Amino acid sequence: MTFAVDRLVFGPDDVDLSRSPLAGHLNAETYVLGAFNPGLTRLPNGNLAMFVRVAEALRKPIFDGHVHAIRWDDGAYVLDAWPLELVDTSDPRKFLIYGGRWRVMALTSLSWILPVELSPDGLAVVAVHYDKAIVPQASFQCYGVEDARVSKVENRWLMTTCSVSPERHCTTLYSSDNGLDYRLEDIVLDHQNKDMLIFEGKVGGKFWAQTRPLGDLYFAYPPGSDWRAGPSINLATSPDALHWKPHREPGIRPHAATVATARMGGGTPPILIEDGWLTLWHGVEPKEIVGVYRTYWSILDRDDPARVVRTRHPPLLEANPDLTRPMEDKMYVHDVVFTTGIADAGDHYVVASGEADLACRITHIPKSTFAG
């Protein structure tokens, strides 16, 4: 689809690494591998705030016969060295460690969250709040904090992030009273789950969330089923946003009629519109190593979010090579748009996405797009 406003608003060159939380800690040069996958919310002053994942990577991760990973260690940042003969370095973002009966990897970058204040339409940067950056502060975050998603529920802002460490690959919750200053509440999901999205409003007096648990084994649907086995969007409820119980009924599942959503996960926190809860989510078509990421949408029943009221097979957003062409020298993946934030703007929505795991994309999508 084509939209009147669809552009990149923030990217690697817009990050000042002299103000990075890693600055002065490492005896090695770093660069911004990507500034992407921004959470989005409307602030009390009317401006928008993006919460940008900054993946800060080693310029030369391989030296002295070793590949190196950045790790937070009790307030400092250090380098760990792995002998090259023990690892697979074919992916510039990570390396796999040989041996064992399951996959073990480490990252050549460490991610932290940078708040970027935008104009009300999301098209101009007003301020970059390095002093409010969200950084590792516990051992379960020693490899970084990734992919913020922000929801406003009543008068409180709730942010979920993925925290990465050898201890666990978990979901953590932050909260704020003003939309810009966040405090770490706790771990809320103690398993690998990269897409926890809290609904922007309660259902039946409870907090609701979309989740996406991952694993290496899935059980087949029976022959002829409408659904395809694999990662899907599940649901959970909570009395306080800290303690979550999985919902019995499944949420959005991969449809057998298309391979474009063979793998899927949540995108934007569900928002309440006239017809129900509008949710934008990603589907991944298998291709090479990463796959093709596209954005889709569904509307869920306002009283029973396990019931899909309306959805569409054609994608809402696809990767746009014209946007990233000026940054072609920085590209390391293609065919990826990963939508992560939405805000009401009158007759349209401001939608924030990560483009090519590289930069932040803002798209204005008319509300009529989702009409019945």
Phi, psi and omega in degrees: 000153179249135180235151185296325178238119181201099187208164172273137183240347182201137182210188185304322182289348181270357180265127178268100184289347174292344178252010178291151175296341179274348186302130178085356183266330189248138175271053182200149181281138175241165174213169181270107177292323177197148172234096200207183177047058186278128164294159185216140174206159175268129180273163179301333180277003179094341177288164173261152175235126171262146176242095194272131172282115176260113175266104182264119190243158174288132178298319178230087182291338182254117173201156181055035176073015181226156168255143190241146177239145176270137180219136173282136182219094174053050176095350178242167176241132186229168176250135172253137183250133179238128178302137185299328182290351181261000190223162173250117185251026184290336178260122183295343184274340187201171171222143180264140182261123184294156175093166181083170184259004176217163183285131175233132182220167172223163186255147173269003177226164172233132183259142172221165188253125182248117176287127179236117180273132182243163172298164184303332179272357178080010189254351180228139178279124179267318182200149174245117191263076179297330181289348180250016182301146178258117190231164176304139177216010177211160184298332179284003176241019192293340175259006172126171179238125191233151163052070177292140170232130188242131176232142171255118179243113186058240183253023184228138176265134179237130180239128171257145176222163172261124179254133190242132178194169172292336181293317185189159175244089197240171175257132181242151182246134172240155177224159182211149176261351183229359178089351182240325182258117186244144176241143179287125177270301182175175167289136178242335174230121186259047173205167183295115184202101189268357188223064175267123184233118180274129179301144178274067181147157181268156174235119182061032179079003181245153167287142175237153178212149166271141178229168177211080178294145179243157177195179179258359183222130176228145180266142187288142165287156181294156177306138180086359180292154175288347190245155179247136180291146179145187179303136181219170181267115178258181183230154176212156179232159182207147175278341189219006183074359178254322185249113190247138176244127177301140178279143185296320184277141179290163178262238182270128185242156178297132182271137183294341185282351182214139175273353181294340178239034180300328171236142184214165177192166183292156180238287181252148174303132180301133178242148184273122173241183185302323186270355182142206182268116177275125179229129173261136184219166181252144172239145184238121174269128181301130176194121178052222187277314189269320185096175179257117180263129175228162179255134178235176179217155175215157171243128183255150179301135185294332181258342180221082185297353174284348181259121179276120180279318184203142176206171180222140176285320179296144182289150174279315180227143172231162177303143182240098183300334179297328181290322186264357183305320178295345180247025185304329181291343181261354186289137174227348168223159178229170174061036181231119163235132187228099187278132191225356182203151180213143178217141180287136178222041177090256181270002180212170173251142169270119184245129181252137181221158166269130180252119176059030184052031188232315189215172182260128183248134176246129180232133174265118184245119181300144179296334180297341178302329187258011182287155181286000000 
